[in-house]
């Protein structure tokens, strides 16, 4: 019998991955991907969010 | 080649923009357009997808918008999503932006951006 994935289970990181909390702040002062963020904000302002 | 993945707050509360690219350790410069051509795009996308799981795990209720910096990259994202769509849809709702309208992601449709949110 095939068991369906329990969608109530928390998604787990793939094997070999771990979270390093120090990365949360390490690059805070560096404006990476600013152009992309500007484009995202433009899209969100123009189109909004999907209707669910 | 070191990769950087960053989730940035957008102007909408609870919605973040996903960006990733290659970091030059010498210059510190980040590029999301360079092609490192290591034939590892699927592995890279799998890693980025793993960060998405981790991010939403630590930011309950967050939604994430993503788009490629070039059309080629946007198409690469689409391929990666399509390949794993059944697994993705177990946990997430995923939308594609087409003609300035969001719709539920469908395979083989050209989108300009993607939006992901965890299913309730």
Backbone of each chain as nested JSON, in Angstrom:
{
  "chains": [
    {"id": "A", "residues": [
      {"number": 1, "name": "UNK", "atoms": {"N": [0.856, -1.187, 0.0], "CA": [0.0, 0.0, 0.0], "C": [0.892, 1.237, 0.0]}},
      {"number": 2, "name": "UNK", "atoms": {"N": [0.551, 2.181, -0.863], "CA": [1.346, 3.395, -0.956], "C": [0.897, 4.357, 0.14]}},
      {"number": 3, "name": "UNK", "atoms": {"N": [1.859, 4.891, 0.871], "CA": [1.523, 5.812, 1.959], "C": [1.634, 7.237, 1.441]}},
      {"number": 4, "name": "UNK", "atoms": {"N": [0.613, 8.03, 1.609], "CA": [0.675, 9.425, 1.183], "C": [1.517, 10.207, 2.182]}},
      {"number": 5, "name": "UNK", "atoms": {"N": [2.212, 11.176, 1.664], "CA": [3.025, 12.014, 2.532], "C": [2.116, 12.781, 3.471]}},
      {"number": 6, "name": "UNK", "atoms": {"N": [2.467, 12.773, 4.74], "CA": [1.673, 13.493, 5.71], "C": [1.988, 14.972, 5.591]}},
      {"number": 7, "name": "UNK", "atoms": {"N": [1.043, 15.742, 5.078], "CA": [1.322, 17.153, 4.841], "C": [1.369, 17.95, 6.131]}},
      {"number": 8, "name": "UNK", "atoms": {"N": [1.027, 17.339, 7.257], "CA": [1.132, 18.037, 8.513], "C": [2.557, 17.974, 9.044]}},
      {"number": 9, "name": "UNK", "atoms": {"N": [3.377, 17.108, 8.488], "CA": [4.755, 17.017, 8.929], "C": [5.511, 18.25, 8.465]}},
      {"number": 10, "name": "UNK", "atoms": {"N": [6.435, 18.706, 9.302], "CA": [7.241, 19.848, 8.908], "C": [8.147, 19.428, 7.76]}},
      {"number": 11, "name": "UNK", "atoms": {"N": [8.297, 20.29, 6.778], "CA": [9.233, 19.963, 5.706], "C": [10.626, 19.856, 6.282]}},
      {"number": 12, "name": "UNK", "atoms": {"N": [11.37, 18.871, 5.851], "CA": [12.702, 18.697, 6.396], "C": [13.714, 19.138, 5.36]}},
      {"number": 13, "name": "UNK", "atoms": {"N": [14.856, 19.617, 5.85], "CA": [15.914, 19.973, 4.942], "C": [16.447, 18.705, 4.296]}},
      {"number": 14, "name": "UNK", "atoms": {"N": [16.843, 18.814, 3.029], "CA": [17.447, 17.651, 2.376], "C": [18.691, 17.202, 3.128]}},
      {"number": 15, "name": "UNK", "atoms": {"N": [19.048, 15.961, 2.93], "CA": [20.195, 15.385, 3.623], "C": [21.452, 16.187, 3.313]}},
      {"number": 16, "name": "UNK", "atoms": {"N": [22.223, 16.46, 4.342], "CA": [23.475, 17.177, 4.135], "C": [23.358, 18.674, 4.317]}},
      {"number": 17, "name": "UNK", "atoms": {"N": [22.141, 19.18, 4.479], "CA": [21.95, 20.605, 4.656], "C": [21.772, 20.932, 6.132]}},
      {"number": 18, "name": "UNK", "atoms": {"N": [22.245, 22.101, 6.523], "CA": [21.985, 22.589, 7.869], "C": [21.903, 24.108, 7.802]}},
      {"number": 19, "name": "UNK", "atoms": {"N": [21.258, 24.673, 8.813], "CA": [21.075, 26.121, 8.856], "C": [22.173, 26.734, 9.727]}},
      {"number": 20, "name": "UNK", "atoms": {"N": [22.823, 27.757, 9.227], "CA": [23.836, 28.476, 9.988], "C": [23.275, 29.854, 10.338]}},
      {"number": 21, "name": "UNK", "atoms": {"N": [22.817, 30.066, 11.551], "CA": [22.175, 31.334, 11.923], "C": [23.086, 32.55, 11.769]}},
      {"number": 22, "name": "UNK", "atoms": {"N": [24.392, 32.366, 11.804], "CA": [25.291, 33.52, 11.704], "C": [25.183, 34.19, 10.34]}},
      {"number": 23, "name": "UNK", "atoms": {"N": [24.7, 33.46, 9.35], "CA": [24.552, 34.046, 8.013], "C": [23.392, 35.033, 7.957]}},
      {"number": 24, "name": "UNK", "atoms": {"N": [22.524, 34.981, 8.956], "CA": [21.369, 35.879, 8.942], "C": [21.78, 37.339, 8.975]}},
      {"number": 25, "name": "UNK", "atoms": {"N": [22.894, 37.647, 9.6], "CA": [23.29, 39.05, 9.756], "C": [24.604, 39.378, 9.056]}},
      {"number": 26, "name": "UNK", "atoms": {"N": [25.292, 38.393, 8.603], "CA": [26.641, 38.613, 8.086], "C": [26.666, 39.596, 6.908]}},
      {"number": 27, "name": "UNK", "atoms": {"N": [25.66, 39.533, 6.058], "CA": [25.67, 40.38, 4.865], "C": [24.611, 41.476, 4.935]}},
      {"number": 28, "name": "UNK", "atoms": {"N": [24.181, 41.8, 6.151], "CA": [23.09, 42.757, 6.307], "C": [23.387, 44.121, 5.698]}},
      {"number": 29, "name": "UNK", "atoms": {"N": [24.649, 44.512, 5.761], "CA": [24.996, 45.861, 5.295], "C": [25.362, 45.882, 3.813]}},
      {"number": 30, "name": "UNK", "atoms": {"N": [25.115, 44.787, 3.118], "CA": [25.501, 44.745, 1.708], "C": [24.252, 44.642, 0.829]}},
      {"number": 31, "name": "UNK", "atoms": {"N": [24.101, 45.562, -0.093], "CA": [22.851, 45.653, -0.872], "C": [22.8, 44.67, -2.039]}},
      {"number": 32, "name": "UNK", "atoms": {"N": [22.819, 43.401, -1.747], "CA": [22.764, 42.428, -2.827], "C": [21.391, 42.433, -3.488]}},
      {"number": 33, "name": "UNK", "atoms": {"N": [21.39, 42.221, -4.784], "CA": [20.162, 42.01, -5.555], "C": [19.19, 43.173, -5.452]}},
      {"number": 34, "name": "UNK", "atoms": {"N": [19.708, 44.383, -5.34], "CA": [18.841, 45.548, -5.202], "C": [17.955, 45.716, -6.441]}},
      {"number": 35, "name": "UNK", "atoms": {"N": [18.547, 45.528, -7.615], "CA": [17.767, 45.69, -8.849], "C": [16.603, 44.697, -8.879]}},
      {"number": 36, "name": "UNK", "atoms": {"N": [16.889, 43.492, -8.459], "CA": [15.851, 42.46, -8.474], "C": [14.752, 42.796, -7.459]}},
      {"number": 37, "name": "UNK", "atoms": {"N": [15.164, 43.287, -6.314], "CA": [14.188, 43.667, -5.293], "C": [13.323, 44.816, -5.792]}},
      {"number": 38, "name": "UNK", "atoms": {"N": [13.944, 45.782, -6.457], "CA": [13.187, 46.912, -7.018], "C": [12.168, 46.389, -8.03]}},
      {"number": 39, "name": "UNK", "atoms": {"N": [12.59, 45.424, -8.82], "CA": [11.673, 44.876, -9.837], "C": [10.519, 44.125, -9.156]}},
      {"number": 40, "name": "UNK", "atoms": {"N": [10.832, 43.414, -8.102], "CA": [9.793, 42.688, -7.362], "C": [8.779, 43.673, -6.78]}},
      {"number": 41, "name": "UNK", "atoms": {"N": [9.275, 44.749, -6.2], "CA": [8.372, 45.751, -5.626], "C": [7.511, 46.402, -6.696]}},
      {"number": 42, "name": "UNK", "atoms": {"N": [8.095, 46.602, -7.847], "CA": [7.34, 47.186, -8.959], "C": [6.203, 46.243, -9.38]}},
      {"number": 43, "name": "UNK", "atoms": {"N": [6.529, 44.962, -9.487], "CA": [5.515, 43.971, -9.86], "C": [4.4, 43.939, -8.819]}},
      {"number": 44, "name": "UNK", "atoms": {"N": [4.787, 43.914, -7.576], "CA": [3.794, 43.805, -6.504], "C": [2.895, 45.036, -6.459]}},
      {"number": 45, "name": "UNK", "atoms": {"N": [3.473, 46.186, -6.751], "CA": [2.675, 47.412, -6.745], "C": [1.701, 47.411, -7.927]}},
      {"number": 46, "name": "UNK", "atoms": {"N": [2.18, 46.94, -9.066], "CA": [1.375, 46.985, -10.284], "C": [0.328, 45.869, -10.332]}},
      {"number": 47, "name": "UNK", "atoms": {"N": [0.739, 44.676, -9.879], "CA": [-0.117, 43.504, -10.064], "C": [-0.779, 43.035, -8.766]}},
      {"number": 48, "name": "UNK", "atoms": {"N": [-0.091, 43.284, -7.651], "CA": [-0.618, 42.808, -6.379], "C": [-0.307, 41.339, -6.161]}},
      {"number": 49, "name": "UNK", "atoms": {"N": [-1.081, 40.713, -5.331], "CA": [-0.88, 39.311, -4.986], "C": [-1.915, 38.433, -5.669]}},
      {"number": 50, "name": "UNK", "atoms": {"N": [-1.627, 37.151, -5.788], "CA": [-2.619, 36.268, -6.395], "C": [-3.868, 36.16, -5.543]}},
      {"number": 51, "name": "UNK", "atoms": {"N": [-4.988, 35.972, -6.206], "CA": [-6.235, 35.73, -5.474], "C": [-6.293, 34.238, -5.137]}},
      {"number": 52, "name": "UNK", "atoms": {"N": [-6.507, 33.963, -3.868], "CA": [-6.476, 32.554, -3.448], "C": [-7.866, 32.076, -3.063]}}
    ]},
    {"id": "B", "residues": [
      {"number": 1, "name": "UNK", "atoms": {"N": [32.885, 27.735, -6.422], "CA": [32.222, 29.037, -6.531], "C": [31.187, 29.131, -5.398]}},
      {"number": 2, "name": "UNK", "atoms": {"N": [31.335, 30.202, -4.603], "CA": [30.408, 30.394, -3.492], "C": [29.12, 31.014, -4.004]}},
      {"number": 3, "name": "UNK", "atoms": {"N": [28.014, 30.46, -3.562], "CA": [26.699, 30.997, -3.922], "C": [26.122, 31.751, -2.738]}},
      {"number": 4, "name": "UNK", "atoms": {"N": [25.417, 32.812, -3.055], "CA": [24.713, 33.577, -2.019], "C": [23.227, 33.51, -2.329]}},
      {"number": 5, "name": "UNK", "atoms": {"N": [22.436, 33.177, -1.321], "CA": [20.983, 33.22, -1.451], "C": [20.479, 34.211, -0.415]}},
      {"number": 6, "name": "UNK", "atoms": {"N": [19.672, 35.139, -0.864], "CA": [19.196, 36.155, 0.075], "C": [17.693, 36.347, -0.07]}},
      {"number": 7, "name": "UNK", "atoms": {"N": [17.018, 36.369, 1.068], "CA": [15.591, 36.679, 1.111], "C": [15.446, 38.1, 1.644]}},
      {"number": 8, "name": "UNK", "atoms": {"N": [14.954, 39.008, 0.802], "CA": [14.874, 40.421, 1.156], "C": [13.426, 40.812, 1.374]}},
      {"number": 9, "name": "UNK", "atoms": {"N": [13.195, 41.635, 2.378], "CA": [11.841, 42.14, 2.597], "C": [11.427, 43.004, 1.424]}},
      {"number": 10, "name": "UNK", "atoms": {"N": [10.2, 42.804, 0.959], "CA": [9.659, 43.69, -0.066], "C": [8.813, 44.752, 0.625]}},
      {"number": 11, "name": "UNK", "atoms": {"N": [8.154, 45.563, -0.157], "CA": [7.301, 46.595, 0.421], "C": [6.002, 46.035, 0.977]}},
      {"number": 12, "name": "UNK", "atoms": {"N": [5.736, 44.766, 0.703], "CA": [4.546, 44.114, 1.263], "C": [4.968, 43.284, 2.475]}},
      {"number": 13, "name": "UNK", "atoms": {"N": [4.273, 43.511, 3.553], "CA": [4.623, 42.817, 4.783], "C": [4.458, 41.312, 4.613]}},
      {"number": 14, "name": "UNK", "atoms": {"N": [5.465, 40.581, 5.048], "CA": [5.384, 39.129, 4.99], "C": [5.766, 38.533, 3.653]}},
      {"number": 15, "name": "UNK", "atoms": {"N": [6.121, 39.394, 2.72], "CA": [6.505, 38.895, 1.405], "C": [7.97, 39.231, 1.148]}},
      {"number": 16, "name": "UNK", "atoms": {"N": [8.716, 38.234, 0.717], "CA": [10.149, 38.374, 0.545], "C": [10.552, 38.055, -0.889]}},
      {"number": 17, "name": "UNK", "atoms": {"N": [11.6, 38.713, -1.317], "CA": [12.144, 38.442, -2.637], "C": [13.352, 37.514, -2.519]}},
      {"number": 18, "name": "UNK", "atoms": {"N": [13.372, 36.479, -3.314], "CA": [14.494, 35.554, -3.326], "C": [15.489, 35.97, -4.395]}},
      {"number": 19, "name": "UNK", "atoms": {"N": [16.72, 36.128, -3.978], "CA": [17.77, 36.414, -4.935], "C": [18.939, 35.481, -4.694]}},
      {"number": 20, "name": "UNK", "atoms": {"N": [19.567, 35.039, -5.746], "CA": [20.791, 34.286, -5.529], "C": [21.754, 34.503, -6.69]}},
      {"number": 21, "name": "UNK", "atoms": {"N": [23.026, 34.346, -6.368], "CA": [24.042, 34.555, -7.383], "C": [25.392, 34.053, -6.918]}},
      {"number": 22, "name": "UNK", "atoms": {"N": [26.381, 34.301, -7.724], "CA": [27.734, 33.861, -7.426], "C": [28.515, 34.977, -6.748]}},
      {"number": 23, "name": "UNK", "atoms": {"N": [29.241, 34.627, -5.707], "CA": [30.049, 35.611, -4.988], "C": [31.511, 35.407, -5.317]}},
      {"number": 24, "name": "UNK", "atoms": {"N": [32.14, 36.478, -5.772], "CA": [33.572, 36.447, -6.024], "C": [34.261, 36.736, -4.698]}},
      {"number": 25, "name": "UNK", "atoms": {"N": [34.966, 35.754, -4.168], "CA": [35.578, 35.92, -2.843], "C": [36.661, 37.002, -2.84]}},
      {"number": 26, "name": "UNK", "atoms": {"N": [37.222, 37.285, -3.995], "CA": [38.286, 38.292, -4.024], "C": [37.712, 39.7, -4.021]}},
      {"number": 27, "name": "UNK", "atoms": {"N": [36.715, 39.918, -4.829], "CA": [36.149, 41.265, -4.948], "C": [34.948, 41.48, -4.039]}},
      {"number": 28, "name": "UNK", "atoms": {"N": [34.339, 40.375, -3.613], "CA": [33.108, 40.479, -2.836], "C": [31.896, 40.766, -3.695]}},
      {"number": 29, "name": "UNK", "atoms": {"N": [32.107, 40.86, -4.983], "CA": [31.035, 41.215, -5.905], "C": [30.102, 40.02, -6.098]}},
      {"number": 30, "name": "UNK", "atoms": {"N": [28.798, 40.329, -6.11], "CA": [27.792, 39.3, -6.333], "C": [27.229, 39.49, -7.725]}},
      {"number": 31, "name": "UNK", "atoms": {"N": [27.149, 38.402, -8.476], "CA": [26.541, 38.506, -9.793], "C": [25.418, 37.489, -9.92]}},
      {"number": 32, "name": "UNK", "atoms": {"N": [24.254, 37.957, -10.347], "CA": [23.155, 37.018, -10.598], "C": [22.908, 36.86, -12.103]}},
      {"number": 33, "name": "UNK", "atoms": {"N": [23.898, 37.264, -12.892], "CA": [23.771, 37.079, -14.339], "C": [24.895, 36.222, -14.911]}},
      {"number": 34, "name": "UNK", "atoms": {"N": [25.983, 36.099, -14.162], "CA": [27.124, 35.345, -14.677], "C": [26.765, 33.877, -14.818]}},
      {"number": 35, "name": "UNK", "atoms": {"N": [27.351, 33.26, -15.819], "CA": [27.123, 31.829, -16.032], "C": [28.412, 31.112, -15.684]}},
      {"number": 36, "name": "UNK", "atoms": {"N": [28.398, 30.368, -14.59], "CA": [29.622, 29.675, -14.196], "C": [29.828, 28.415, -15.032]}},
      {"number": 37, "name": "UNK", "atoms": {"N": [28.752, 27.965, -15.665], "CA": [28.865, 26.875, -16.635], "C": [29.48, 25.619, -16.056]}},
      {"number": 38, "name": "UNK", "atoms": {"N": [29.069, 25.292, -14.858], "CA": [29.571, 24.081, -14.237], "C": [28.652, 22.891, -14.476]}},
      {"number": 39, "name": "UNK", "atoms": {"N": [27.609, 23.103, -15.322], "CA": [26.652, 22.038, -15.627], "C": [26.016, 21.487, -14.356]}},
      {"number": 40, "name": "UNK", "atoms": {"N": [25.833, 22.356, -13.386], "CA": [25.273, 21.918, -12.106], "C": [24.027, 22.709, -11.759]}},
      {"number": 41, "name": "UNK", "atoms": {"N": [23.332, 23.181, -12.781], "CA": [22.19, 24.067, -12.531], "C": [21.12, 23.381, -11.706]}},
      {"number": 42, "name": "UNK", "atoms": {"N": [20.877, 22.092, -11.957], "CA": [19.843, 21.398, -11.185], "C": [20.249, 21.276, -9.725]}},
      {"number": 43, "name": "UNK", "atoms": {"N": [21.526, 21.04, -9.485], "CA": [22.012, 20.935, -8.11], "C": [21.889, 22.279, -7.41]}},
      {"number": 44, "name": "UNK", "atoms": {"N": [22.208, 23.337, -8.144], "CA": [22.093, 24.683, -7.575], "C": [20.637, 24.973, -7.226]}},
      {"number": 45, "name": "UNK", "atoms": {"N": [19.738, 24.668, -8.135], "CA": [18.32, 24.931, -7.884], "C": [17.819, 24.108, -6.707]}},
      {"number": 46, "name": "UNK", "atoms": {"N": [18.299, 22.885, -6.593], "CA": [17.897, 22.045, -5.459], "C": [18.364, 22.676, -4.148]}},
      {"number": 47, "name": "UNK", "atoms": {"N": [19.548, 23.25, -4.185], "CA": [20.07, 23.908, -2.98], "C": [19.234, 25.135, -2.654]}},
      {"number": 48, "name": "UNK", "atoms": {"N": [18.922, 25.91, -3.672], "CA": [18.095, 27.101, -3.449], "C": [16.734, 26.686, -2.904]}},
      {"number": 49, "name": "UNK", "atoms": {"N": [16.181, 25.602, -3.45], "CA": [14.886, 25.113, -2.948], "C": [14.992, 24.717, -1.484]}},
      {"number": 50, "name": "UNK", "atoms": {"N": [16.125, 24.148, -1.105], "CA": [16.332, 23.767, 0.298], "C": [16.329, 24.999, 1.191]}},
      {"number": 51, "name": "UNK", "atoms": {"N": [16.909, 26.088, 0.7], "CA": [16.907, 27.319, 1.504], "C": [15.489, 27.852, 1.644]}},
      {"number": 52, "name": "UNK", "atoms": {"N": [14.675, 27.639, 0.62], "CA": [13.288, 28.099, 0.697], "C": [12.543, 27.355, 1.8]}},
      {"number": 53, "name": "UNK", "atoms": {"N": [12.756, 26.047, 1.863], "CA": [12.137, 25.272, 2.933], "C": [12.584, 25.805, 4.293]}},
      {"number": 54, "name": "UNK", "atoms": {"N": [13.902, 26.007, 4.424], "CA": [14.436, 26.475, 5.706], "C": [13.909, 27.863, 6.046]}},
      {"number": 55, "name": "UNK", "atoms": {"N": [13.807, 28.718, 5.04], "CA": [13.357, 30.097, 5.291], "C": [11.912, 30.109, 5.768]}},
      {"number": 56, "name": "UNK", "atoms": {"N": [11.068, 29.377, 5.086], "CA": [9.655, 29.377, 5.454], "C": [9.439, 28.663, 6.788]}},
      {"number": 57, "name": "UNK", "atoms": {"N": [10.294, 27.719, 7.066], "CA": [10.251, 27.046, 8.367], "C": [10.463, 28.049, 9.492]}},
      {"number": 58, "name": "UNK", "atoms": {"N": [11.394, 28.981, 9.281], "CA": [11.737, 29.954, 10.32], "C": [10.953, 31.258, 10.182]}},
      {"number": 59, "name": "UNK", "atoms": {"N": [10.175, 31.387, 9.153], "CA": [9.335, 32.576, 8.946], "C": [7.919, 32.114, 8.575]}},
      {"number": 60, "name": "UNK", "atoms": {"N": [7.206, 31.57, 9.538], "CA": [5.869, 31.051, 9.247], "C": [4.964, 32.116, 8.64]}},
      {"number": 61, "name": "UNK", "atoms": {"N": [4.249, 31.736, 7.607], "CA": [3.343, 32.687, 6.964], "C": [3.998, 33.516, 5.881]}},
      {"number": 62, "name": "UNK", "atoms": {"N": [5.312, 33.405, 5.746], "CA": [6.008, 34.199, 4.726], "C": [5.667, 33.712, 3.333]}},
      {"number": 63, "name": "UNK", "atoms": {"N": [5.642, 34.639, 2.405], "CA": [5.487, 34.306, 0.996], "C": [6.743, 34.797, 0.278]}},
      {"number": 64, "name": "UNK", "atoms": {"N": [7.092, 34.116, -0.789], "CA": [8.341, 34.425, -1.473], "C": [8.091, 34.631, -2.957]}},
      {"number": 65, "name": "UNK", "atoms": {"N": [8.612, 35.738, -3.46], "CA": [8.56, 36.005, -4.899], "C": [9.947, 35.788, -5.465]}},
      {"number": 66, "name": "UNK", "atoms": {"N": [10.011, 35.224, -6.658], "CA": [11.298, 34.945, -7.282], "C": [11.196, 35.166, -8.774]}},
      {"number": 67, "name": "UNK", "atoms": {"N": [12.255, 35.657, -9.343], "CA": [12.325, 35.797, -10.793], "C": [13.782, 35.742, -11.197]}},
      {"number": 68, "name": "UNK", "atoms": {"N": [14.042, 35.339, -12.418], "CA": [15.41, 35.307, -12.884], "C": [15.873, 36.709, -13.258]}},
      {"number": 69, "name": "UNK", "atoms": {"N": [17.167, 36.926, -13.185], "CA": [17.719, 38.213, -13.595], "C": [17.76, 38.318, -15.113]}},
      {"number": 70, "name": "UNK", "atoms": {"N": [17.643, 37.171, -15.776], "CA": [17.556, 37.137, -17.232], "C": [16.451, 36.159, -17.617]}},
      {"number": 71, "name": "UNK", "atoms": {"N": [16.02, 36.231, -18.866], "CA": [14.971, 35.309, -19.329], "C": [15.443, 33.857, -19.256]}},
      {"number": 72, "name": "UNK", "atoms": {"N": [16.72, 33.669, -19.516], "CA": [17.277, 32.311, -19.473], "C": [17.153, 31.747, -18.06]}},
      {"number": 73, "name": "UNK", "atoms": {"N": [17.472, 32.585, -17.098], "CA": [17.394, 32.13, -15.711], "C": [15.951, 31.885, -15.283]}},
      {"number": 74, "name": "UNK", "atoms": {"N": [15.058, 32.759, -15.712], "CA": [13.649, 32.579, -15.37], "C": [13.16, 31.248, -15.936]}},
      {"number": 75, "name": "UNK", "atoms": {"N": [13.597, 30.938, -17.132], "CA": [13.219, 29.669, -17.76], "C": [13.833, 28.498, -16.998]}},
      {"number": 76, "name": "UNK", "atoms": {"N": [15.029, 28.68, -16.508], "CA": [15.685, 27.626, -15.715], "C": [14.891, 27.345, -14.442]}},
      {"number": 77, "name": "UNK", "atoms": {"N": [14.405, 28.401, -13.806], "CA": [13.576, 28.226, -12.616], "C": [12.328, 27.422, -12.982]}},
      {"number": 78, "name": "UNK", "atoms": {"N": [11.726, 27.775, -14.119], "CA": [10.498, 27.094, -14.542], "C": [10.744, 25.609, -14.726]}},
      {"number": 79, "name": "UNK", "atoms": {"N": [11.877, 25.285, -15.34], "CA": [12.224, 23.873, -15.563], "C": [12.383, 23.145, -14.229]}},
      {"number": 80, "name": "UNK", "atoms": {"N": [13.085, 23.811, -13.303], "CA": [13.286, 23.205, -11.99], "C": [11.98, 23.001, -11.248]}},
      {"number": 81, "name": "UNK", "atoms": {"N": [11.102, 23.992, -11.319], "CA": [9.805, 23.868, -10.648], "C": [8.987, 22.761, -11.29]}},
      {"number": 82, "name": "UNK", "atoms": {"N": [8.956, 22.747, -12.61], "CA": [8.157, 21.751, -13.334], "C": [8.601, 20.336, -13.001]}},
      {"number": 83, "name": "UNK", "atoms": {"N": [9.909, 20.144, -12.901], "CA": [10.447, 18.8, -12.617], "C": [10.011, 18.292, -11.255]}},
      {"number": 84, "name": "UNK", "atoms": {"N": [9.8, 19.212, -10.336], "CA": [9.5, 18.822, -8.96], "C": [8.115, 19.275, -8.513]}},
      {"number": 85, "name": "UNK", "atoms": {"N": [7.269, 19.57, -9.475], "CA": [5.986, 20.209, -9.155], "C": [5.136, 19.373, -8.204]}},
      {"number": 86, "name": "UNK", "atoms": {"N": [5.086, 18.081, -8.426], "CA": [4.222, 17.246, -7.579], "C": [4.67, 17.297, -6.124]}},
      {"number": 87, "name": "UNK", "atoms": {"N": [5.99, 17.245, -5.92], "CA": [6.51, 17.329, -4.548], "C": [6.287, 18.72, -3.956]}},
      {"number": 88, "name": "UNK", "atoms": {"N": [6.535, 19.739, -4.762], "CA": [6.369, 21.12, -4.284], "C": [4.94, 21.349, -3.826]}},
      {"number": 89, "name": "UNK", "atoms": {"N": [3.995, 20.859, -4.639], "CA": [2.586, 21.146, -4.355], "C": [2.047, 20.383, -3.147]}},
      {"number": 90, "name": "UNK", "atoms": {"N": [2.83, 19.45, -2.625], "CA": [2.411, 18.789, -1.378], "C": [2.409, 19.785, -0.232]}},
      {"number": 91, "name": "UNK", "atoms": {"N": [3.363, 20.722, -0.269], "CA": [3.54, 21.654, 0.846], "C": [3.255, 23.102, 0.493]}},
      {"number": 92, "name": "UNK", "atoms": {"N": [3.338, 23.45, -0.791], "CA": [3.27, 24.862, -1.177], "C": [2.243, 25.1, -2.274]}},
      {"number": 93, "name": "UNK", "atoms": {"N": [1.743, 26.333, -2.278], "CA": [1.015, 26.837, -3.444], "C": [2.035, 27.62, -4.26]}},
      {"number": 94, "name": "UNK", "atoms": {"N": [1.983, 27.449, -5.551], "CA": [2.933, 28.165, -6.38], "C": [2.193, 28.806, -7.55]}},
      {"number": 95, "name": "UNK", "atoms": {"N": [2.524, 30.083, -7.771], "CA": [1.86, 30.865, -8.804], "C": [2.898, 31.378, -9.793]}},
      {"number": 96, "name": "UNK", "atoms": {"N": [2.452, 31.59, -11.021], "CA": [3.305, 32.177, -12.037], "C": [2.68, 33.467, -12.536]}},
      {"number": 97, "name": "UNK", "atoms": {"N": [3.533, 34.418, -12.899], "CA": [3.049, 35.702, -13.394], "C": [3.092, 35.704, -14.912]}},
      {"number": 98, "name": "UNK", "atoms": {"N": [1.914, 35.887, -15.51], "CA": [1.81, 35.887, -16.973], "C": [0.882, 37.016, -17.382]}},
      {"number": 99, "name": "UNK", "atoms": {"N": [1.361, 37.843, -18.282], "CA": [0.552, 38.982, -18.753], "C": [0.023, 39.811, -17.584]}},
      {"number": 100, "name": "UNK", "atoms": {"N": [0.876, 40.05, -16.617], "CA": [0.565, 40.894, -15.456], "C": [-0.588, 40.339, -14.628]}},
      {"number": 101, "name": "UNK", "atoms": {"N": [-0.706, 39.017, -14.644], "CA": [-1.717, 38.371, -13.802], "C": [-1.115, 37.118, -13.195]}},
      {"number": 102, "name": "UNK", "atoms": {"N": [-1.423, 36.873, -11.932], "CA": [-0.972, 35.655, -11.285], "C": [-1.937, 34.515, -11.603]}},
      {"number": 103, "name": "UNK", "atoms": {"N": [-1.366, 33.341, -11.841], "CA": [-2.198, 32.151, -12.01], "C": [-1.489, 30.967, -11.359]}},
      {"number": 104, "name": "UNK", "atoms": {"N": [-2.242, 29.946, -11.056], "CA": [-1.632, 28.744, -10.511], "C": [-0.643, 28.196, -11.524]}},
      {"number": 105, "name": "UNK", "atoms": {"N": [0.555, 27.873, -11.046], "CA": [1.623, 27.433, -11.932], "C": [1.202, 26.216, -12.746]}},
      {"number": 106, "name": "UNK", "atoms": {"N": [1.48, 26.31, -14.04], "CA": [1.245, 25.172, -14.934], "C": [2.528, 24.887, -15.689]}},
      {"number": 107, "name": "UNK", "atoms": {"N": [2.741, 23.642, -15.982], "CA": [3.923, 23.282, -16.761], "C": [3.811, 23.83, -18.182]}},
      {"number": 108, "name": "UNK", "atoms": {"N": [4.978, 24.072, -18.758], "CA": [5.068, 24.49, -20.166], "C": [4.444, 25.855, -20.454]}},
      {"number": 109, "name": "UNK", "atoms": {"N": [4.315, 26.674, -19.435], "CA": [3.823, 28.037, -19.629], "C": [4.949, 28.994, -19.262]}},
      {"number": 110, "name": "UNK", "atoms": {"N": [5.166, 29.997, -20.099], "CA": [6.239, 30.954, -19.848], "C": [5.757, 32.013, -18.873]}},
      {"number": 111, "name": "UNK", "atoms": {"N": [6.427, 32.068, -17.71], "CA": [6.098, 33.063, -16.697], "C": [7.266, 34.021, -16.524]}},
      {"number": 112, "name": "UNK", "atoms": {"N": [6.982, 35.205, -15.988], "CA": [8.05, 36.174, -15.746], "C": [8.461, 36.225, -14.28]}},
      {"number": 113, "name": "UNK", "atoms": {"N": [7.647, 35.666, -13.413], "CA": [7.975, 35.63, -11.986], "C": [7.176, 34.506, -11.337]}},
      {"number": 114, "name": "UNK", "atoms": {"N": [7.581, 34.139, -10.139], "CA": [6.928, 33.063, -9.407], "C": [6.678, 33.516, -7.975]}},
      {"number": 115, "name": "UNK", "atoms": {"N": [5.618, 33.014, -7.402], "CA": [5.319, 33.342, -6.015], "C": [4.949, 32.054, -5.293]}},
      {"number": 116, "name": "UNK", "atoms": {"N": [5.561, 31.88, -4.132], "CA": [5.39, 30.629, -3.393], "C": [4.89, 30.941, -1.994]}},
      {"number": 117, "name": "UNK", "atoms": {"N": [3.909, 30.184, -1.551], "CA": [3.472, 30.309, -0.162], "C": [3.128, 28.924, 0.361]}},
      {"number": 118, "name": "UNK", "atoms": {"N": [3.316, 28.771, 1.663], "CA": [3.081, 27.464, 2.263], "C": [1.587, 27.211, 2.351]}},
      {"number": 119, "name": "UNK", "atoms": {"N": [1.204, 25.999, 2.101], "CA": [-0.21, 25.637, 2.222], "C": [-0.596, 25.653, 3.699]}},
      {"number": 120, "name": "UNK", "atoms": {"N": [-1.828, 26.081, 3.977], "CA": [-2.258, 26.121, 5.384], "C": [-2.382, 24.725, 5.977]}}
    ]}
  ]
}
